[in-house]
């Protein structure tokens, strides 16, 4: 597999690429961080093969408080238009949906903790998401959701949130959940976003989240590596056929 240049848009210091960085290193790809929260500018499409858009506690519409969201959305749209790989996690997924013209809004329920997602029929039929069917428990931390963009393939849902994942074309993948989580990143979220841990139907307490078994992290890490491998092979196959 050719070496890829991956630019990672980061919104807060405690939500980085985590296990995605481990995958990139293991596969020999180059991953560079773009700390938007420190004033860094999103790169133009010519400077990367994949654009990785991470999570954060802000919302897609919080442009007044976080003005860098405006050029970030434009950069995501430009990357999609240029047929670059674009992967969004949580806020990143919502930003991709917004860049594709879909509505982003408050979900009726927050999802925080280790919770299951169900792979849709479309997801199960896809080479990309099929190996995750019929369901998998993942780490979640979000209060917003989005409508499915026109032309997107709906990959996963949960009881609390209909749109958990989608693909758009051969290169774009949006995930509401955190397959990249490690014990350190879960601890960081619990520490930095403790005010969001309010008892609710789909909100676990800090003790439950921090007591996750090592096998939980190995399971989502394996799912993540397989998903990224398939996405990379898919993109490479499309490029080589042109």
DONULO-967880 format. One line per field, with one value per atom (N, C-alpha, C): x, y, z; residue number from 1; residue in three letters. Coordinates in Angstrom, 1 decimal. Layout:
// residues N
xx <- X,...
yy <- Y,...
zz <- Z,...
resi <- NUM,...
resn <- ALA,...
END
This chain:
// residues 242
xx <- 0.8,0.0,0.9,0.6,1.5,1.4,2.5,2.5,1.6,0.8,-0.2,0.2,-0.1,0.0,-1.3,-1.3,-2.6,-2.5,-3.4,-3.4,-4.6,-4.3,-5.3,-5.8,-7.0,-7.6,-8.0,-7.4,-7.6,-8.2,-9.3,-10.1,-9.8,-9.3,-8.9,-7.7,-6.8,-5.6,-5.9,-7.0,-7.3,-8.1,-8.4,-9.0,-8.1,-7.1,-6.2,-6.5,-5.6,-5.8,-5.8,-5.1,-5.0,-4.7,-5.6,-5.3,-5.2,-5.8,-5.6,-4.1,-3.5,-2.1,-1.3,-1.7,-1.0,-1.1,-2.3,-2.6,-1.7,-1.6,-0.8,0.7,1.1,2.5,2.8,1.9,2.1,2.0,1.3,1.2,2.2,3.0,4.0,3.5,2.4,1.9,2.4,2.3,2.8,1.6,1.5,0.4,0.9,0.3,0.7,-0.5,-0.3,-1.4,-1.6,-2.8,-3.1,-4.0,-3.4,-4.1,-4.9,-6.1,-6.9,-7.1,-7.2,-7.4,-6.3,-5.1,-4.0,-3.8,-4.7,-4.6,-4.1,-3.8,-3.3,-4.4,-4.0,-4.9,-5.1,-6.3,-6.5,-5.7,-5.1,-4.3,-5.2,-4.6,-5.3,-5.2,-6.1,-6.1,-4.8,-4.0,-2.8,-1.8,-2.0,-1.0,-1.3,-2.3,-2.6,-3.3,-3.3,-4.1,-5.4,-5.3,-6.4,-6.5,-7.7,-8.0,-8.7,-8.2,-8.8,-9.3,-10.6,-11.2,-11.7,-11.1,-11.4,-12.5,-12.8,-13.9,-13.6,-14.6,-14.4,-15.7,-15.7,-16.9,-17.7,-17.2,-18.0,-18.9,-19.8,-20.8,-20.5,-21.0,-20.8,-21.2,-22.2,-22.7,-22.1,-21.1,-20.5,-19.5,-19.8,-18.8,-18.4,-19.3,-18.9,-17.8,-18.0,-17.0,-15.7,-15.9,-14.8,-14.7,-14.3,-14.3,-13.6,-12.6,-11.9,-12.8,-14.0,-14.9,-15.3,-15.3,-15.7,-14.7,-13.4,-12.4,-12.3,-12.5,-12.4,-13.5,-14.7,-15.8,-15.5,-15.0,-14.6,-13.5,-12.5,-11.5,-12.0,-12.9,-13.5,-14.3,-15.0,-15.8,-14.8,-13.7,-12.7,-12.1,-11.8,-11.2,-12.1,-13.4,-14.4,-14.5,-14.5,-14.6,-13.4,-12.2,-11.0,-10.8,-11.8,-11.7,-10.6,-10.3,-9.4,-10.1,-9.4,-10.0,-10.3,-11.5,-11.9,-12.6,-12.1,-12.6,-12.9,-14.2,-14.6,-15.0,-14.6,-15.0,-15.8,-17.0,-17.8,-18.1,-17.5,-17.7,-17.2,-16.2,-15.7,-16.7,-17.5,-18.6,-19.6,-19.9,-21.0,-20.5,-19.2,-18.7,-18.7,-18.5,-18.6,-20.0,-21.0,-22.4,-22.8,-22.3,-22.6,-22.0,-20.7,-20.1,-20.8,-21.5,-22.3,-23.7,-24.0,-25.3,-26.4,-26.0,-27.0,-27.2,-28.3,-28.6,-27.9,-27.3,-26.7,-27.5,-27.9,-28.7,-28.6,-29.2,-29.2,-29.9,-29.3,-29.9,-30.9,-32.0,-32.9,-32.2,-31.2,-30.5,-29.0,-28.3,-26.8,-26.4,-25.3,-24.7,-23.3,-23.1,-21.8,-21.5,-20.4,-20.0,-19.9,-19.8,-19.7,-21.1,-21.4,-22.8,-22.8,-23.8,-23.8,-24.3,-23.8,-24.3,-24.7,-25.7,-26.2,-25.8,-25.2,-24.9,-26.2,-26.4,-27.6,-27.5,-28.6,-28.6,-27.6,-27.6,-26.7,-25.2,-25.0,-23.7,-23.2,-24.1,-23.8,-23.4,-24.1,-23.8,-22.6,-22.0,-20.8,-19.5,-18.5,-17.3,-16.6,-16.9,-16.3,-16.8,-18.1,-18.6,-19.1,-19.3,-19.8,-19.2,-17.8,-17.2,-17.6,-18.2,-18.6,-20.0,-20.8,-22.1,-22.2,-23.3,-24.5,-24.4,-23.5,-23.4,-22.1,-21.7,-20.5,-20.6,-20.1,-20.1,-18.9,-19.2,-18.2,-18.2,-17.2,-17.2,-17.8,-18.8,-19.5,-19.3,-19.4,-19.4,-20.0,-21.3,-21.8,-23.2,-23.6,-25.0,-25.7,-24.9,-25.5,-25.6,-26.4,-26.5,-26.7,-27.0,-27.1,-28.1,-28.7,-29.5,-28.5,-28.9,-28.1,-27.9,-26.7,-26.5,-27.0,-27.5,-28.0,-26.8,-27.1,-26.2,-25.3,-25.5,-24.6,-25.2,-24.4,-24.8,-24.9,-26.0,-26.2,-25.6,-24.6,-23.9,-24.3,-24.6,-24.9,-25.9,-26.6,-27.5,-27.4,-28.0,-28.2,-29.6,-29.9,-31.3,-31.5,-30.5,-30.7,-30.4,-29.7,-29.3,-29.3,-30.2,-30.4,-29.1,-28.4,-27.3,-26.0,-25.4,-24.2,-23.0,-23.2,-22.1,-22.6,-21.9,-22.2,-21.0,-21.1,-20.0,-20.6,-19.7,-20.1,-19.1,-19.5,-18.6,-17.6,-16.4,-15.4,-14.4,-14.4,-13.3,-13.7,-15.0,-15.5,-16.2,-15.8,-16.4,-16.6,-17.8,-18.2,-18.7,-18.1,-18.4,-18.7,-19.9,-20.3,-19.5,-19.1,-18.5,-16.9,-16.3,-14.8,-14.2,-13.9,-13.1,-11.7,-11.2,-9.8,-9.5,-10.5,-10.3,-9.2,-8.5,-7.6,-7.9,-7.3,-7.6,-7.2,-6.2,-5.7,-6.7,-7.3,-8.2,-9.5,-10.0,-11.2,-11.1,-9.9,-9.7,-9.6,-9.0,-9.0,-10.4,-11.2,-12.6,-13.3,-13.2,-13.9,-13.4,-12.1,-11.5,-12.0,-11.8,-12.1,-13.5,-14.4,-15.8,-16.7,-16.2,-17.0,-18.3,-18.5,-19.8,-20.9,-20.5,-21.5,-22.0,-21.3,-21.7,-22.9,-24.1,-25.3,-26.2,-26.7,-27.4,-28.6,-28.6,-29.6,-29.6,-30.5,-30.7,-29.5,-28.7,-27.6,-26.3,-26.2,-25.0,-24.5,-23.3,-22.8,-22.0,-21.8,-21.0,-19.5,-18.7,-17.3,-16.6,-17.1,-16.5,-16.7,-17.8,-18.1,-17.2,-17.1,-16.3,-14.8,-14.3,-12.9,-12.5,-13.6,-13.3,-13.4,-13.4,-13.5,-12.4,-12.7,-11.8,-10.8,-9.5,-8.6,-9.1,-9.9,-10.4,-11.4,-12.0,-12.9,-12.1,-10.9,-10.1,-9.5,-9.1,-8.6,-9.6,-10.9,-12.0,-12.1,-12.2,-12.5,-11.2,-10.0,-8.8,-8.7,-9.1,-9.2,-10.2,-11.3,-12.4,-11.8,-11.2,-10.6,-9.6,-8.6,-7.6,-8.1,-9.1,-9.7,-10.4,-11.2,-12.0,-11.0,-10.0,-9.0,-8.3,-7.9,-7.3,-8.2,-9.5,-10.4,-10.7,-10.7,-10.9,-9.7,-8.5,-7.3,-7.2,-7.6,-7.6,-8.6,-9.8,-10.9,-10.4,-9.8,-9.4,-8.3,-7.4,-6.2,-6.8,-7.8,-8.3,-9.0,-9.7,-10.4,-9.4,-8.3,-7.3,-6.6,-6.3,-5.6,-6.4,-7.7,-8.6,-8.9,-8.4,-8.7,-7.7
yy <- -1.2,0.0,1.2,2.2,3.4,4.2,4.9,5.8,6.9,7.2,8.3,9.5,10.7,11.9,12.1,12.1,12.3,13.6,14.5,15.7,15.6,15.8,15.6,16.9,17.3,18.6,18.3,19.0,18.8,20.0,19.8,21.0,21.3,20.3,20.5,19.6,19.9,19.1,17.7,17.4,16.1,15.2,15.6,14.7,14.6,13.8,13.6,12.3,11.9,10.7,9.4,9.4,8.2,6.9,5.9,4.7,4.8,5.9,6.1,6.4,7.2,7.4,6.1,5.2,3.9,3.2,3.2,2.5,3.2,4.5,5.2,4.8,4.8,4.4,2.9,2.1,0.6,0.4,1.2,1.0,1.9,2.7,3.4,4.7,5.2,6.5,7.7,8.9,10.1,10.8,11.1,11.8,13.0,14.2,15.5,16.1,16.7,17.3,18.8,19.2,20.6,21.1,21.8,22.3,23.5,23.4,24.6,25.4,24.8,25.6,26.5,26.3,27.1,28.1,28.2,29.1,28.5,27.2,26.6,26.7,26.8,26.8,25.4,25.1,23.8,23.8,22.7,22.6,22.5,22.9,22.7,21.2,20.8,19.4,18.9,19.7,19.3,18.8,19.1,18.8,17.5,16.8,15.5,14.5,13.3,12.2,12.0,12.0,11.8,13.0,13.5,14.5,13.8,13.9,13.3,14.4,14.4,15.4,14.9,15.3,14.7,15.4,14.9,15.4,16.6,17.1,18.2,18.6,19.3,19.7,20.8,21.5,22.5,21.9,22.8,22.3,22.9,22.3,22.7,24.2,24.6,26.0,27.0,26.6,27.6,28.4,29.0,29.8,31.1,31.7,32.9,32.7,31.6,31.3,30.7,30.0,29.3,29.6,30.8,31.3,30.4,29.6,28.7,27.6,27.4,26.4,26.8,28.1,28.5,28.1,28.4,27.9,26.3,25.8,24.3,23.6,24.1,23.6,23.7,24.9,25.1,24.1,23.8,22.9,21.5,21.1,19.7,19.6,20.6,20.6,20.5,21.3,21.3,19.9,19.2,17.9,16.9,17.0,16.1,16.3,17.6,17.9,17.4,17.4,16.9,15.4,14.7,13.2,12.8,13.5,13.1,12.2,11.4,10.7,11.6,11.5,12.4,11.5,11.5,10.7,11.6,11.5,12.3,11.5,11.9,11.3,12.2,11.9,12.6,14.0,15.1,16.4,16.4,15.6,15.5,15.0,14.0,13.4,14.5,15.2,16.3,17.4,17.7,18.7,18.2,16.9,16.3,16.4,16.0,16.1,17.5,18.5,19.9,20.3,19.9,20.3,19.7,18.6,17.9,18.5,19.5,20.1,19.6,18.7,18.1,19.0,18.9,19.6,18.9,19.7,19.2,19.8,19.0,19.5,18.6,19.1,18.4,17.0,16.0,14.7,14.6,13.9,13.8,13.3,12.5,11.9,12.0,12.3,12.2,10.7,10.4,9.1,9.2,8.7,8.8,7.5,6.9,5.6,4.5,3.3,2.1,1.6,1.7,1.5,0.8,0.0,-0.8,0.1,-0.2,0.3,-0.9,-0.7,-1.8,-1.4,-2.3,-2.1,-2.2,-1.3,-1.3,-2.4,-2.6,-3.5,-3.1,-1.8,-1.2,-1.4,-1.2,-1.3,-2.8,-3.7,-5.1,-5.6,-5.0,-5.4,-4.7,-3.8,-3.1,-3.8,-3.8,-4.3,-3.6,-2.3,-1.4,-1.7,-1.8,-1.9,-3.3,-4.2,-5.5,-6.3,-6.3,-7.1,-6.7,-5.6,-5.1,-5.6,-6.1,-6.6,-7.8,-8.1,-7.2,-6.0,-6.1,-5.0,-5.1,-4.0,-3.9,-2.8,-3.1,-2.1,-1.2,0.1,1.2,2.2,3.1,4.2,5.4,6.0,7.2,8.4,9.6,10.8,11.9,12.0,13.1,13.4,14.7,15.1,15.6,15.8,16.3,15.1,15.3,14.4,15.1,14.4,15.0,14.2,14.9,14.2,13.6,12.5,11.8,12.6,13.0,13.8,13.0,13.8,13.2,12.4,11.2,10.4,9.6,9.7,9.0,7.6,6.7,5.3,5.2,4.9,4.8,3.5,3.6,2.4,1.8,2.7,2.2,3.1,2.5,3.3,2.8,3.5,3.0,3.3,2.7,3.0,4.5,5.2,6.6,7.5,7.0,7.9,7.1,7.6,6.9,6.9,8.0,8.2,8.1,6.9,6.7,6.7,6.4,6.3,6.4,7.0,7.0,7.0,6.6,6.7,7.6,8.3,9.1,8.9,8.3,7.9,6.9,6.9,5.9,6.3,7.6,8.2,8.8,9.0,9.7,8.8,8.9,8.1,9.0,8.9,9.7,8.8,8.9,8.0,8.9,8.7,9.5,8.9,7.7,7.0,7.0,6.5,6.7,5.3,4.8,3.5,3.8,5.0,5.4,5.4,5.2,5.4,4.5,5.0,4.3,4.6,3.8,4.2,5.6,6.1,7.5,8.5,8.3,9.2,9.2,8.0,8.0,8.7,8.5,9.2,10.8,11.2,12.6,13.2,12.5,13.0,13.1,12.0,12.0,13.2,13.5,14.7,16.0,16.2,17.5,17.8,16.8,17.0,16.4,16.5,15.9,16.5,17.8,18.4,17.8,17.1,16.4,15.1,14.6,13.3,13.5,13.6,13.9,12.6,12.0,10.8,10.9,9.9,9.9,8.4,8.1,6.8,6.2,7.1,6.6,7.3,7.6,8.3,7.4,6.9,6.0,6.9,6.4,7.2,7.0,7.9,7.9,6.6,6.0,4.8,3.7,3.6,2.5,2.7,4.0,4.2,3.9,4.3,4.1,2.7,1.9,0.5,-0.5,0.1,-0.8,-1.8,-3.0,-4.1,-3.8,-4.2,-4.1,-4.7,-5.7,-6.4,-5.4,-4.5,-3.6,-2.7,-2.3,-1.4,-2.2,-3.5,-4.3,-4.6,-4.7,-5.0,-3.8,-2.6,-1.4,-1.1,-1.4,-1.2,-2.1,-3.4,-4.3,-3.9,-3.4,-2.9,-1.7,-0.8,0.4,0.1,-0.8,-1.1,-1.7,-2.7,-3.3,-2.3,-1.4,-0.4,0.5,1.0,1.9,1.1,-0.1,-0.9,-1.0,-1.3,-1.5,-0.2,0.9,2.2,2.6,2.3,2.6,1.8,0.5,-0.4,0.0,0.4,0.9,2.1,3.1,4.3,4.0,3.1,2.8,2.1,1.2,0.5,1.4,2.4,3.4,4.2,4.7,5.5,4.7,3.4,2.7,2.3,2.4,2.1,3.3,4.5,5.7,5.8
zz <- 0.0,0.0,0.0,-0.9,-0.9,0.4,0.7,1.8,1.6,2.6,2.5,3.5,3.0,3.9,4.5,5.9,6.6,7.4,7.2,8.0,9.0,10.3,11.3,11.9,11.7,12.2,13.7,14.6,16.0,16.6,17.4,18.0,19.4,20.1,21.5,21.8,22.7,22.9,23.4,24.0,24.6,23.7,22.4,21.5,20.2,20.3,19.1,18.4,17.5,16.7,17.4,18.6,19.4,18.6,18.6,17.9,16.4,15.9,14.4,14.1,15.0,14.9,15.0,15.8,15.9,14.6,14.0,12.7,11.7,11.6,10.6,10.7,12.0,12.2,11.8,12.2,11.8,10.3,9.6,8.1,7.4,8.0,7.4,6.8,7.2,6.7,7.6,7.0,7.7,8.2,9.5,10.1,10.7,10.4,11.0,11.6,12.8,13.5,13.1,13.0,12.6,13.8,14.8,16.0,15.7,15.2,14.9,16.1,17.3,18.5,18.9,18.2,18.4,17.3,16.4,15.3,14.0,13.9,12.7,11.6,10.4,9.3,8.7,8.3,7.6,6.3,5.9,4.7,3.4,2.3,1.0,0.6,-0.3,-0.7,-1.3,-1.9,-2.5,-1.5,-0.2,0.9,1.6,1.2,1.9,1.0,1.4,0.8,1.6,2.9,3.8,4.7,5.0,6.0,7.1,8.3,9.5,10.4,10.7,11.4,12.8,13.9,15.2,15.9,17.1,17.9,18.7,19.5,20.3,21.0,22.1,22.9,22.2,21.2,20.6,19.6,19.1,18.1,16.7,15.7,14.3,14.1,14.8,14.6,15.5,16.3,17.3,16.6,15.5,14.7,15.4,16.2,16.9,17.9,18.7,19.7,19.1,18.0,17.4,15.9,15.6,14.2,13.2,13.7,12.8,12.2,12.8,12.2,10.7,10.4,9.1,8.0,8.2,7.2,7.2,8.4,8.5,7.6,7.7,6.9,5.4,5.1,3.6,3.2,4.1,3.8,3.7,4.5,4.4,3.1,2.7,1.4,0.3,0.3,-0.8,-0.9,0.3,0.3,-0.4,0.0,-0.6,-2.1,-2.5,-4.0,-4.7,-4.0,-4.7,-4.6,-4.2,-4.1,-3.1,-2.1,-1.1,0.0,0.7,1.8,2.9,3.4,4.6,5.6,6.8,7.9,9.1,9.5,10.6,11.8,13.0,14.3,15.1,15.5,16.4,15.8,16.4,15.8,14.4,14.1,12.7,11.8,12.2,11.4,11.2,12.2,12.1,11.1,11.1,10.2,8.8,8.6,7.2,6.7,7.6,7.2,6.9,7.7,7.4,6.0,5.8,4.5,3.3,3.5,2.5,2.4,3.2,3.1,4.0,4.9,5.8,7.1,7.7,9.0,10.1,11.0,12.3,13.4,14.4,15.5,16.7,17.8,19.1,19.0,19.4,19.4,20.6,20.6,21.7,23.0,22.8,23.9,23.7,24.8,24.8,24.9,24.3,24.4,24.9,26.1,26.7,27.4,26.9,27.5,26.5,27.1,26.2,25.9,24.6,24.2,22.8,22.5,21.2,20.0,18.9,17.6,16.8,15.9,15.0,13.6,12.9,11.5,10.7,9.8,9.0,7.9,7.2,6.1,5.0,4.7,3.8,4.2,5.5,6.1,6.0,6.3,6.3,4.9,3.9,2.5,1.9,2.7,2.1,2.6,1.7,2.1,3.2,3.3,4.2,5.7,5.9,7.2,7.5,6.5,6.7,7.8,7.9,8.9,10.4,10.6,11.9,12.2,11.2,11.5,12.3,13.1,13.1,14.1,15.1,16.0,16.7,17.4,18.1,19.2,20.4,21.4,21.2,21.3,21.0,22.1,22.1,23.0,22.4,23.1,22.6,23.5,22.9,23.7,22.8,22.6,21.8,22.2,21.9,22.2,20.9,19.9,18.6,17.6,16.6,15.5,14.2,13.1,11.8,10.9,10.0,8.9,8.0,7.3,6.4,5.1,4.7,3.5,2.3,1.3,0.0,-0.6,-1.0,-1.7,-0.8,0.6,1.5,1.8,2.2,2.6,4.1,4.6,6.1,6.6,7.4,7.8,9.2,10.1,11.5,12.2,13.2,14.0,15.5,16.4,17.8,18.2,19.4,19.9,20.1,20.5,20.9,19.7,18.7,17.6,16.3,15.3,14.1,13.2,13.1,12.2,12.9,13.1,13.8,12.8,11.6,10.6,9.2,8.3,6.9,6.0,4.8,3.8,2.7,2.1,0.9,-0.2,-1.3,-2.3,-1.8,-2.4,-2.1,-1.1,-0.7,0.1,1.4,1.7,2.8,3.8,5.1,6.2,7.4,7.9,9.1,10.2,11.4,12.6,13.7,14.3,15.5,16.7,16.7,17.9,17.8,18.8,19.0,19.0,17.8,17.7,18.0,18.0,18.2,19.7,20.6,22.0,22.6,23.6,24.4,25.9,26.8,28.2,28.5,27.9,28.2,27.6,26.4,25.9,26.6,27.0,27.8,29.1,29.8,31.0,30.8,29.7,29.4,29.1,28.4,28.2,29.5,30.4,31.7,32.5,32.4,33.2,32.6,31.3,30.7,30.5,30.4,30.1,31.1,32.4,33.5,33.7,33.3,33.5,32.6,31.6,30.7,31.2,32.3,32.8,33.8,33.2,34.0,33.8,34.9,34.8,33.7,32.8,31.8,31.2,30.4,29.9,29.2,28.5,27.7,28.1,29.4,29.9,31.1,30.9,32.0,33.0,34.2,35.1,34.9,35.4,35.2,35.6,36.7,37.2,36.2,35.6,34.6,33.4,32.9,31.7,32.0,33.1,33.4,33.8,34.1,34.5,33.3,32.1,30.9,30.9,30.5,30.4,29.2,29.4,28.3,27.0,27.1,25.9,25.1,25.9,25.2,24.2,24.7,23.8,22.7,23.0,21.9,20.8,21.3,20.3,19.4,19.9,19.0,18.2,18.8,18.0,16.8,17.0,15.9,14.8,15.3,14.4,13.6,14.3,13.7,12.6,13.0,12.0,10.8,11.0,9.8,8.9,9.6,8.8,8.0,8.7,8.0,6.9,7.1,6.0,4.8,5.1,4.0,3.2,4.0,3.4,2.5,3.0,2.2,1.0,1.1,-0.1,-1.1,-0.6,-1.4,-2.2,-1.5,-2.2,-3.2,-2.8,-3.7,-5.0,-4.8,-5.9,-6.9,-6.4,-7.2,-8.0,-7.3,-7.9,-9.0,-8.8,-9.8,-11.0,-10.9,-12.0,-12.9,-12.5,-13.3,-14.4
resi <- 1,1,1,2,2,2,3,3,3,4,4,4,5,5,5,6,6,6,7,7,7,8,8,8,9,9,9,10,10,10,11,11,11,12,12,12,13,13,13,14,14,14,15,15,15,16,16,16,17,17,17,18,18,18,19,19,19,20,20,20,21,21,21,22,22,22,23,23,23,24,24,24,25,25,25,26,26,26,27,27,27,28,28,28,29,29,29,30,30,30,31,31,31,32,32,32,33,33,33,34,34,34,35,35,35,36,36,36,37,37,37,38,38,38,39,39,39,40,40,40,41,41,41,42,42,42,43,43,43,44,44,44,45,45,45,46,46,46,47,47,47,48,48,48,49,49,49,50,50,50,51,51,51,52,52,52,53,53,53,54,54,54,55,55,55,56,56,56,57,57,57,58,58,58,59,59,59,60,60,60,61,61,61,62,62,62,63,63,63,64,64,64,65,65,65,66,66,66,67,67,67,68,68,68,69,69,69,70,70,70,71,71,71,72,72,72,73,73,73,74,74,74,75,75,75,76,76,76,77,77,77,78,78,78,79,79,79,80,80,80,81,81,81,82,82,82,83,83,83,84,84,84,85,85,85,86,86,86,87,87,87,88,88,88,89,89,89,90,90,90,91,91,91,92,92,92,93,93,93,94,94,94,95,95,95,96,96,96,97,97,97,98,98,98,99,99,99,100,100,100,101,101,101,102,102,102,103,103,103,104,104,104,105,105,105,106,106,106,107,107,107,108,108,108,109,109,109,110,110,110,111,111,111,112,112,112,113,113,113,114,114,114,115,115,115,116,116,116,117,117,117,118,118,118,119,119,119,120,120,120,121,121,121,122,122,122,123,123,123,124,124,124,125,125,125,126,126,126,127,127,127,128,128,128,129,129,129,130,130,130,131,131,131,132,132,132,133,133,133,134,134,134,135,135,135,136,136,136,137,137,137,138,138,138,139,139,139,140,140,140,141,141,141,142,142,142,143,143,143,144,144,144,145,145,145,146,146,146,147,147,147,148,148,148,149,149,149,150,150,150,151,151,151,152,152,152,153,153,153,154,154,154,155,155,155,156,156,156,157,157,157,158,158,158,159,159,159,160,160,160,161,161,161,162,162,162,163,163,163,164,164,164,165,165,165,166,166,166,167,167,167,168,168,168,169,169,169,170,170,170,171,171,171,172,172,172,173,173,173,174,174,174,175,175,175,176,176,176,177,177,177,178,178,178,179,179,179,180,180,180,181,181,181,182,182,182,183,183,183,184,184,184,185,185,185,186,186,186,187,187,187,188,188,188,189,189,189,190,190,190,191,191,191,192,192,192,193,193,193,194,194,194,195,195,195,196,196,196,197,197,197,198,198,198,199,199,199,200,200,200,201,201,201,202,202,202,203,203,203,204,204,204,205,205,205,206,206,206,207,207,207,208,208,208,209,209,209,210,210,210,211,211,211,212,212,212,213,213,213,214,214,214,215,215,215,216,216,216,217,217,217,218,218,218,219,219,219,220,220,220,221,221,221,222,222,222,223,223,223,224,224,224,225,225,225,226,226,226,227,227,227,228,228,228,229,229,229,230,230,230,231,231,231,232,232,232,233,233,233,234,234,234,235,235,235,236,236,236,237,237,237,238,238,238,239,239,239,240,240,240,241,241,241,242,242,242
resn <- UNK,UNK,UNK,UNK,UNK,UNK,UNK,UNK,UNK,UNK,UNK,UNK,UNK,UNK,UNK,UNK,UNK,UNK,UNK,UNK,UNK,UNK,UNK,UNK,UNK,UNK,UNK,UNK,UNK,UNK,UNK,UNK,UNK,UNK,UNK,UNK,UNK,UNK,UNK,UNK,UNK,UNK,UNK,UNK,UNK,UNK,UNK,UNK,UNK,UNK,UNK,UNK,UNK,UNK,UNK,UNK,UNK,UNK,UNK,UNK,UNK,UNK,UNK,UNK,UNK,UNK,UNK,UNK,UNK,UNK,UNK,UNK,UNK,UNK,UNK,UNK,UNK,UNK,UNK,UNK,UNK,UNK,UNK,UNK,UNK,UNK,UNK,UNK,UNK,UNK,UNK,UNK,UNK,UNK,UNK,UNK,UNK,UNK,UNK,UNK,UNK,UNK,UNK,UNK,UNK,UNK,UNK,UNK,UNK,UNK,UNK,UNK,UNK,UNK,UNK,UNK,UNK,UNK,UNK,UNK,UNK,UNK,UNK,UNK,UNK,UNK,UNK,UNK,UNK,UNK,UNK,UNK,UNK,UNK,UNK,UNK,UNK,UNK,UNK,UNK,UNK,UNK,UNK,UNK,UNK,UNK,UNK,UNK,UNK,UNK,UNK,UNK,UNK,UNK,UNK,UNK,UNK,UNK,UNK,UNK,UNK,UNK,UNK,UNK,UNK,UNK,UNK,UNK,UNK,UNK,UNK,UNK,UNK,UNK,UNK,UNK,UNK,UNK,UNK,UNK,UNK,UNK,UNK,UNK,UNK,UNK,UNK,UNK,UNK,UNK,UNK,UNK,UNK,UNK,UNK,UNK,UNK,UNK,UNK,UNK,UNK,UNK,UNK,UNK,UNK,UNK,UNK,UNK,UNK,UNK,UNK,UNK,UNK,UNK,UNK,UNK,UNK,UNK,UNK,UNK,UNK,UNK,UNK,UNK,UNK,UNK,UNK,UNK,UNK,UNK,UNK,UNK,UNK,UNK,UNK,UNK,UNK,UNK,UNK,UNK,UNK,UNK,UNK,UNK,UNK,UNK,UNK,UNK,UNK,UNK,UNK,UNK,UNK,UNK,UNK,UNK,UNK,UNK,UNK,UNK,UNK,UNK,UNK,UNK,UNK,UNK,UNK,UNK,UNK,UNK,UNK,UNK,UNK,UNK,UNK,UNK,UNK,UNK,UNK,UNK,UNK,UNK,UNK,UNK,UNK,UNK,UNK,UNK,UNK,UNK,UNK,UNK,UNK,UNK,UNK,UNK,UNK,UNK,UNK,UNK,UNK,UNK,UNK,UNK,UNK,UNK,UNK,UNK,UNK,UNK,UNK,UNK,UNK,UNK,UNK,UNK,UNK,UNK,UNK,UNK,UNK,UNK,UNK,UNK,UNK,UNK,UNK,UNK,UNK,UNK,UNK,UNK,UNK,UNK,UNK,UNK,UNK,UNK,UNK,UNK,UNK,UNK,UNK,UNK,UNK,UNK,UNK,UNK,UNK,UNK,UNK,UNK,UNK,UNK,UNK,UNK,UNK,UNK,UNK,UNK,UNK,UNK,UNK,UNK,UNK,UNK,UNK,UNK,UNK,UNK,UNK,UNK,UNK,UNK,UNK,UNK,UNK,UNK,UNK,UNK,UNK,UNK,UNK,UNK,UNK,UNK,UNK,UNK,UNK,UNK,UNK,UNK,UNK,UNK,UNK,UNK,UNK,UNK,UNK,UNK,UNK,UNK,UNK,UNK,UNK,UNK,UNK,UNK,UNK,UNK,UNK,UNK,UNK,UNK,UNK,UNK,UNK,UNK,UNK,UNK,UNK,UNK,UNK,UNK,UNK,UNK,UNK,UNK,UNK,UNK,UNK,UNK,UNK,UNK,UNK,UNK,UNK,UNK,UNK,UNK,UNK,UNK,UNK,UNK,UNK,UNK,UNK,UNK,UNK,UNK,UNK,UNK,UNK,UNK,UNK,UNK,UNK,UNK,UNK,UNK,UNK,UNK,UNK,UNK,UNK,UNK,UNK,UNK,UNK,UNK,UNK,UNK,UNK,UNK,UNK,UNK,UNK,UNK,UNK,UNK,UNK,UNK,UNK,UNK,UNK,UNK,UNK,UNK,UNK,UNK,UNK,UNK,UNK,UNK,UNK,UNK,UNK,UNK,UNK,UNK,UNK,UNK,UNK,UNK,UNK,UNK,UNK,UNK,UNK,UNK,UNK,UNK,UNK,UNK,UNK,UNK,UNK,UNK,UNK,UNK,UNK,UNK,UNK,UNK,UNK,UNK,UNK,UNK,UNK,UNK,UNK,UNK,UNK,UNK,UNK,UNK,UNK,UNK,UNK,UNK,UNK,UNK,UNK,UNK,UNK,UNK,UNK,UNK,UNK,UNK,UNK,UNK,UNK,UNK,UNK,UNK,UNK,UNK,UNK,UNK,UNK,UNK,UNK,UNK,UNK,UNK,UNK,UNK,UNK,UNK,UNK,UNK,UNK,UNK,UNK,UNK,UNK,UNK,UNK,UNK,UNK,UNK,UNK,UNK,UNK,UNK,UNK,UNK,UNK,UNK,UNK,UNK,UNK,UNK,UNK,UNK,UNK,UNK,UNK,UNK,UNK,UNK,UNK,UNK,UNK,UNK,UNK,UNK,UNK,UNK,UNK,UNK,UNK,UNK,UNK,UNK,UNK,UNK,UNK,UNK,UNK,UNK,UNK,UNK,UNK,UNK,UNK,UNK,UNK,UNK,UNK,UNK,UNK,UNK,UNK,UNK,UNK,UNK,UNK,UNK,UNK,UNK,UNK,UNK,UNK,UNK,UNK,UNK,UNK,UNK,UNK,UNK,UNK,UNK,UNK,UNK,UNK,UNK,UNK,UNK,UNK,UNK,UNK,UNK,UNK,UNK,UNK,UNK,UNK,UNK,UNK,UNK,UNK,UNK,UNK,UNK,UNK,UNK,UNK,UNK,UNK,UNK,UNK,UNK,UNK,UNK,UNK,UNK,UNK,UNK,UNK,UNK,UNK,UNK,UNK,UNK,UNK,UNK,UNK,UNK,UNK,UNK,UNK,UNK,UNK,UNK,UNK,UNK,UNK,UNK,UNK,UNK,UNK,UNK,UNK,UNK,UNK,UNK,UNK,UNK,UNK,UNK,UNK,UNK,UNK,UNK
END
